[in-house]
Structure formats: C-alpha cells, structure tokens
Amino acid sequence: MQGYGVDNLRTHGTGPFCVAVVHGGPGAAGQAAPVARRLSRGRGVLEPLQTAASLRGQIEELETVLRRHGTLPVILIGFSWGAWLSFMVAALYPPVVKKLVLVSSPPFEAGYARGIQETRLRRLEEGERSELESLIRQLDDPAMENKTAAFARFGALFSKADAYDSDDEDPAAIDYRPDIFESVWRDAAGLRRSGRLLELGKRIRCPVVAIHGDYDAHPAEGVRTPLTDVLEDFRFILLERCGHVPWTERHARDAFYRRLEEILACGI
C-alpha cells in the first residue's frame, strides 16, 4: 500500500507499521515524505500529517494516529518541529514509543536559539535579506488575509540558508498552513522558554538518538547538551557537511540513511 492515506495519514509499504516519520513545520506537512518512502522498502511506515491548530491538539492527534494505525510500540522519527512533537508524545505516552529519533531538532533551551535568525540572514544575499524582512512584516500583519504564498516563500528562503550543498533528488509537496504555524509555534516556544519542554525529557523511557547536521542553523549543542543532561539513554550523531534537511544534502544523504537503517535494524 504505497502513499495511501486518510486526511491526516499516509502509509507506505506493507504492515506491520512499526515506524512513523513526523513532519516539520508546524504548518508545513509533507517535507519529510521522501524519508517515509525510502524507509518503506521492506517495512511498513506511517506518515502522519499534522492538521490540528493547537499544540495540545497536535500531540493528541499524533498519539491517536499511532494507536489506531501503528503496531505499538513504534520507532518514531521526528524531523525539525516533528522532533519536538515526537519528543512530547514519547514523554506523555511512553507505551506508544519504542525508540525516538530526533532529526535536525530545534534547540531545547531558548539561549541556544538566539543566533539562529542572524545565521540565516548572514547566509542569504542582500536582496534575499530584504525580501525576508518584508515577508516577516507581511506574516506579522493581522490585516493580511491570505498568508500562504508569503509563508511558502519565507520557508524557501530559510531552507536555502539552512542548506550546505543541497541536491533534492526527491522533492516533496508541502502543505503550507501559516495559521497552524502561528498558533502552535507560539505555545511551543513558550514551553521552551519556561523550561517545561526540556523537563518532559525526564519522563521518556525509550532510547533516544539525535541526528544533526554540522551546518544546520539550529546549533547542534542546543540539542546535544540539554538532552545529555535529562535523558537516561541518549546518543548524538553529527553529520559532516550537512544542513537542516539531511536527505537533500549531496555529501550527507548516504550517511543519514545508513544511520537510520542501523537504528531500525539493530537498535541505537
């Protein structure tokens, strides 16, 4: 069953569905679809799509999809925002998750996030920086009714800044939802600022591995250092010459998939 789905789920391969790949965003479901397709060679993979417009709603939506359609416990692979979402599900519903893989996670403490936008702006050309500043004003304008195109272009510029040497062999269709981004990210960022996001790590009982690119604008130490302090079973893998989306990187793609297959085959 290839690419079949309901409104908030696609499935790849044939069951049992013991692996789930969770998208980034929030409000940008679809980007990690190539990973779900690649990993489904020989196994069943769930590709949950985040449609809820609140942080709690996305947590409950993902947990429900896993329980209804997965063979529990699952190996949960979360990309970018999906890494945080998977982290929270693993903490709040331990029986659901067998292993947790965090790919290109945002930092878990607010202090590590302060330089991300400056890094991205520095990597863009002058005209692109001006365009990005204009897009930010548009997205912050409550009077602007349709923000989808601006949000998509905003994401494209950030993706360019986050890439080391990208060659996207299998481009994914992304469902841009600025309304979901605004509501979910506001609450998620607040959870990080308060320290409660990291505190949830103390409730995780499964093995956790983080995979991160050394060129990712999200600093690797913002993942490695905080999680080393709170998780009982944690491993960190740094990919060289790799930006935020490892499966699109010429130099890191093979190493990324090799690491994932090792995790799926024999553990962390």
C-alpha positions in Angstrom: 0.0 0.0 0.0 2.1 3.0 -1.3 1.1 6.5 -0.4 -2.4 5.6 0.7 -3.8 7.8 3.4 -6.7 9.4 5.2 -6.8 13.2 5.9 -4.1 13.1 8.5 -2.1 10.0 7.5 -0.3 8.4 4.6 1.1 4.9 4.7 4.0 3.4 2.8 4.9 -0.2 2.3 3.0 -3.0 3.9 2.3 -3.7 7.6 3.0 -4.1 10.3 3.5 -0.4 10.6 6.3 -0.1 13.3 7.9 3.1 12.0 6.4 6.6 11.8 8.0 9.7 10.2 6.8 13.0 11.6 7.0 16.2 9.5 8.5 19.6 10.4 6.8 22.9 10.5 4.5 23.4 12.3 2.2 24.2 9.4 4.5 22.6 6.7 3.4 19.0 6.5 5.0 17.0 3.7 8.7 17.8 3.7 9.8 14.5 5.2 7.8 12.4 2.8 10.9 11.2 0.9 12.2 9.7 4.1 9.0 7.8 4.7 9.1 6.5 1.1 12.8 5.4 1.3 12.4 3.6 4.7 9.3 1.7 3.4 11.5 -0.5 1.3 10.8 -3.8 3.1 8.8 -2.4 6.0 5.6 -0.5 6.8 5.9 3.2 7.5 3.3 5.7 8.8 3.5 9.3 7.6 1.2 11.2 10.0 0.2 14.7 8.8 -0.3 17.4 11.5 -3.6 19.1 10.9 -4.6 20.3 14.4 -4.3 24.0 15.0 -3.0 23.8 18.7 -0.1 22.4 20.4 -2.1 20.0 22.6 -4.2 19.1 19.5 -1.1 18.1 17.5 0.1 16.0 20.4 -3.2 14.2 20.8 -3.6 13.8 17.0 -0.2 12.1 16.6 -0.8 9.8 19.6 -4.2 8.8 18.2 -2.9 8.1 14.7 -0.1 5.9 16.2 -2.5 4.0 18.4 -5.1 3.4 15.6 -2.8 2.6 12.7 0.6 1.6 14.2 1.9 -1.6 15.5 2.9 -0.5 19.0 5.3 0.5 20.2 6.7 2.3 17.2 10.0 3.8 16.2 9.2 7.5 16.0 11.3 9.6 13.7 10.7 13.3 14.0 12.1 16.0 11.7 12.6 19.6 12.9 9.4 20.7 14.6 8.4 17.0 14.3 11.3 16.2 16.6 9.8 18.3 19.3 6.4 16.9 18.7 7.7 13.3 18.8 9.7 14.2 22.0 6.5 15.3 23.7 4.5 12.3 22.6 7.2 10.0 23.9 7.2 11.8 27.2 3.4 11.9 27.7 2.6 8.4 26.2 5.6 6.2 26.9 4.0 2.9 25.9 3.5 4.1 22.4 7.1 4.7 21.5 9.8 2.1 21.3 12.7 4.3 20.1 12.8 8.1 19.4 14.9 9.6 16.6 15.2 13.4 16.5 16.4 14.7 13.1 17.5 18.3 12.9 15.7 19.3 16.1 15.4 22.9 17.2 17.4 23.6 20.3 15.8 22.6 23.6 16.8 25.7 25.6 16.0 29.2 24.5 19.5 30.5 24.9 20.8 28.4 22.1 18.1 29.8 19.7 19.2 33.4 19.9 21.6 33.3 17.0 19.6 31.2 14.5 18.0 34.1 12.6 21.3 36.0 12.4 23.0 33.0 11.0 20.3 32.6 8.3 20.4 36.2 7.3 24.2 36.2 7.1 24.0 33.3 4.6 21.5 35.0 2.3 22.3 37.6 -0.4 21.4 41.2 0.3 18.3 41.1 -1.9 17.1 38.0 -0.2 17.6 39.5 3.2 15.4 42.5 2.3 12.8 40.1 0.9 12.8 38.1 4.1 12.3 41.2 6.2 9.4 42.2 4.0 7.9 38.7 4.4 8.2 38.8 8.1 6.2 42.1 8.2 3.5 40.6 6.0 3.2 37.5 8.2 3.0 39.6 11.3 0.2 41.8 9.8 -3.1 40.7 11.3 -4.9 42.5 8.5 -3.4 40.3 5.8 -5.9 37.6 5.0 -4.1 35.1 2.7 -0.6 34.5 4.0 0.0 31.1 2.3 2.2 32.4 -0.5 4.3 34.6 1.8 4.7 31.7 4.3 5.9 29.4 1.5 8.4 31.9 0.2 9.6 32.5 3.8 10.2 28.8 4.2 12.0 28.6 0.9 14.5 31.3 1.9 15.1 29.7 5.3 15.6 26.4 3.5 18.2 27.9 1.3 20.0 29.4 4.3 19.9 26.1 6.1 21.4 24.0 3.3 25.1 23.2 2.9 25.1 21.6 -0.6 21.5 20.6 -1.4 20.5 18.4 -4.4 16.9 17.5 -3.8 16.5 14.2 -5.7 13.0 13.5 -4.5 11.2 16.9 -3.9 8.2 16.7 -1.6 4.9 18.6 -1.9 4.5 20.8 1.2 1.1 21.8 2.6 1.8 25.3 3.9 -0.5 26.4 6.7 0.5 29.7 8.3 -2.5 29.6 10.7 -1.2 26.4 12.2 2.3 27.7 12.5 1.2 30.9 14.3 -0.9 29.1 16.9 1.3 26.0 17.5 4.7 27.6 17.4 3.7 30.4 19.9 2.8 27.8 22.5 5.8 25.5 21.7 8.2 28.4 22.0 6.6 29.3 25.3 7.1 25.8 26.5 10.8 26.0 25.7 11.2 29.4 27.4 9.7 28.1 30.6 11.9 25.1 30.7 9.0 22.7 30.6 9.8 21.3 27.2 13.2 20.0 28.4 11.7 18.9 31.7 9.4 16.5 29.8 12.6 14.6 28.8 12.8 13.1 32.3 9.6 11.2 31.6 11.0 9.5 28.4 11.9 5.9 29.0 12.8 4.7 25.5 16.3 5.1 23.8 16.8 8.4 22.0 19.1 9.3 19.2 19.6 12.8 17.7 20.9 13.2 14.2 22.1 16.7 13.3 24.0 18.4 10.5 27.1 20.4 11.4 25.9 23.3 9.1 22.4 23.4 10.4 21.5 26.9 11.5 20.0 25.3 14.6 23.1 24.8 16.8 24.0 21.2 17.5 24.9 22.0 21.1 21.4 23.2 21.7 20.3 19.6 21.2 23.3 17.6 22.5 24.0 19.4 25.8 20.4 19.7 27.2 19.4 16.2 26.2 22.5 14.6 27.6 21.6 16.1 31.0 18.0 14.8 31.1 17.7 11.6 29.1 18.7 8.2 30.5 19.6 6.6 27.2 20.8 9.2 24.6 23.1 9.2 21.7 24.1 12.1 19.4 25.2 11.8 15.8 26.7 14.8 14.0 26.7 14.6 10.2 29.5 16.5 8.4 28.9 18.9 5.5 25.2 18.7 6.3 22.5 21.3 6.7 19.0 21.2 8.1 17.5 18.6 5.7 20.0 15.7 5.6 18.2 13.6 2.8 18.7 16.5 0.4 22.4 17.0 1.1 24.9 15.6 -1.5 27.6 14.9 1.0 25.5 13.6 3.9 22.5 11.8 2.3 24.0 8.4 2.2 25.4 8.6 5.8 22.0 9.8 7.0 20.1 6.9 5.5 22.8 4.4 6.7 22.4 5.7 10.3 18.6 5.4 10.1 18.8 1.9 8.8 21.2 0.9 11.6 18.8 2.2 14.1 15.8 0.4 12.6 17.7 -2.8 12.2 19.6 -3.3 15.4 18.9 -0.5 17.8 20.7 2.6 18.9 
